[in-house]
Amino acid sequence: MTQGFSPENLISQHEEFEIYDGYCKVLGRHVMVKYFTGESNGAVEAARRVASSMSHKNILRLIGYHESVNGTVLVHNSAAKGTLDQFLHGYGNGKKVSLTVQSRMNIAIEIGRVVRYMHEECPGGPVVHGDLQSHNVFLSHDFIPMLSGFEQAMWLQWVQVGTSCSYKSCCHKDPLNHESLELLKSDVFSFGVLLLKLFCKKFEPMDDKSLINWVRPMLQRGAFHELLEEDLENADPYEIYKVMAVVTKCTRTKSF
């Protein structure tokens, strides 16, 4: 399928896994192969649960999997453009292709939609992704983002509680407890950081805490132009304002 994990088919390489372009003869089409070089940390179990409990166009679809002593392999629908990480940092083949303003905006909107789906619309209750980062966002040939990497995900359960409503019994959904709300807020914070990295100039490598502490003063005084990539400086100011307003609100969900 990948010609023995040939370097020629390698799309990108990360700390815990490698991404390959493969061809499935049975399906007669290209697929994306995610090969865990070490411990898979429950990748198969998480992928199977995602496949059985969630359905959304922006969640990377699982086609098959294989586990052995030599490693773990997940087979997904093709993500022809690789990961968002590649475009933001130039990983993989070492070549960085710039994203247009419209592509960035579309990616931001689609990721926002899938986060809302996980938190508010999943039939069994909210799902916390737990690792919402650019290396877990895959891009189709037309730059549609598809979320993967659910190894740290948590499925939260709504609790049905019987109550008295006038003269008849009814039920309502019990609010999530404090711990569950904090987990959801952590996802929202990560979404804000992802937006920041998607639209802003490249920074020296730093953790999320350092990054937010550094940009927060500029966000607070509305100095968005100081953060933007040079090729985004001529973008629609109102569109950029909306993005940065979302970044500001999302990153307020966690204090350092």
C-alpha positions, 0 to 999 in steps of 0.5 A: 500500500505504501511500498513498504513505507517508502520515503518517497511516499512519506508526507510528514513525520512527527514525534509519535507517528509518520504519515504516508500516501498509500494506494489501496487496490481494493478501493482503487484509490489513494488513502492516507496511512498513519504509522505509529513508530512506537506506542500508539497510546490507544489510537485504534480504540479511539479511532474506532470509537470516533467512527462509531459515535461521530459523523461530520465532514471535518472529521477524518474518516477511518477506513481500516487499521492493523495492530502488530508487534511491529507497530500500529497502522491506521488507514484513512481517507486521503488527505492530499495536502498533508497536515496544517502543520506542514503549511505553518512550519514547513515540515515534511518535504521541507517546502512551505506553500503559503496559504491564501487569506481565503483558505485560512479563513475557510480552514478556521470556519470549518475547524470551528464547526467541527469543534462546535459539533463535538461540544454541542451536537454529538448524540451521546454527549460532548466530546473533548478532543484534548489535543487540538493542534495543527499536526492533527488537522489534515487537509484535502486536495481543496484545503478542507480541514479534517480533524484526527488525533483523538488518542486523548479524547474524552467522551462526556455523558449527559445525565438524565435527571427526573424532575417534577413539571407541574402535574407530570414528570419530565426529564432534563439534561444535567449541567456538566460538572466543573471538571467537565466544563474545564475540559471543554474550555481547554479545547476552546483555548486550543482552538484560539491558539490554533487560530492565532498560529494560522493567521499570525507571523511565525514566532520563535518556538514557544509553548502556548502559555508563553505565546499567549502571554506575549500576544495578549497585550497586542490583542487587548489594545487591538494592535492586530497588524503587529501580529499578522503575516506580511502577506495578510496585511492587505486582508479585509480589516473587518474579517481579521478583526473578527478572527482576532476577536474570537482568538481573544475570547477563546484564550480567555478561557484559561488563565496563567 
